[in-house]
Amino acid sequence: MIRRTVFAGLFAVAAAAALVIPAEPAFARACSYGSACTTYYYSDAAQTNMVGARYEECDGSVYLWGTPTSYKTFRENPC
């Protein structure tokens, strides 16, 4: 009986924690081989305020700054 109560309590805590964890914003598509890509992140759908970016260089280096959001543009240029 005590095991069931403890298990039910742990399950309830885990379920509550799963609901509290915020979802991550969706990331841009993957950069194609032999390309340099830039993803710009904006604070709103109107894209008036840039809040972050992700740069993927031709050598595979990735540079990030700011905050990734759902509002983004993606640019891909051949190396």
C-alpha positions in Angstrom: 0.0 0.0 0.0 2.8 2.4 0.9 4.6 1.6 -2.4 1.5 2.5 -4.4 1.2 5.8 -2.6 4.8 6.7 -3.1 4.7 5.7 -6.7 1.5 7.7 -7.3 3.1 10.7 -5.6 6.3 10.5 -7.7 4.2 10.1 -10.8 2.1 13.2 -10.0 5.3 15.3 -9.4 6.8 14.1 -12.7 3.6 14.9 -14.6 3.4 18.4 -13.0 7.1 19.0 -13.8 6.5 18.0 -17.5 3.7 20.6 -17.7 5.8 23.4 -16.3 8.8 23.0 -18.6 8.4 25.6 -21.4 8.6 24.4 -25.0 11.7 25.3 -27.1 11.2 27.4 -30.1 11.4 25.6 -33.5 14.8 25.9 -35.1 15.4 26.7 -38.8 16.0 23.9 -41.3 19.5 22.4 -41.6 22.1 24.1 -43.7 23.0 22.2 -46.9 26.5 20.8 -47.4 28.7 23.4 -49.1 26.6 26.4 -48.0 26.9 29.2 -45.5 23.6 29.8 -43.7 22.1 32.5 -41.5 19.0 32.4 -39.5 17.7 35.7 -38.0 15.3 35.6 -35.1 12.7 38.3 -34.4 10.5 39.2 -31.5 7.3 39.2 -33.5 5.7 38.2 -36.7 6.2 41.6 -38.3 10.0 41.1 -38.0 10.6 44.6 -36.6 13.0 43.7 -33.8 15.8 41.2 -34.3 16.6 39.4 -31.1 19.1 36.8 -32.2 20.9 35.0 -35.0 22.6 31.8 -35.9 25.5 31.7 -38.4 26.7 28.5 -40.0 30.0 28.9 -41.9 31.3 26.8 -44.8 33.8 25.0 -42.5 31.0 23.9 -40.2 31.5 26.5 -37.5 28.3 27.7 -35.8 28.0 31.1 -34.1 24.9 32.0 -32.0 23.8 35.1 -30.3 20.6 36.3 -28.7 17.4 34.4 -28.2 15.9 31.9 -30.7 12.2 32.4 -31.3 9.5 31.1 -33.6 9.7 34.2 -35.8 12.6 33.7 -38.1 14.1 34.0 -41.6 16.6 31.6 -43.2 19.2 32.5 -45.8 21.5 30.0 -47.6 24.4 31.0 -49.8 26.8 28.6 -51.6 30.4 28.7 -50.4 
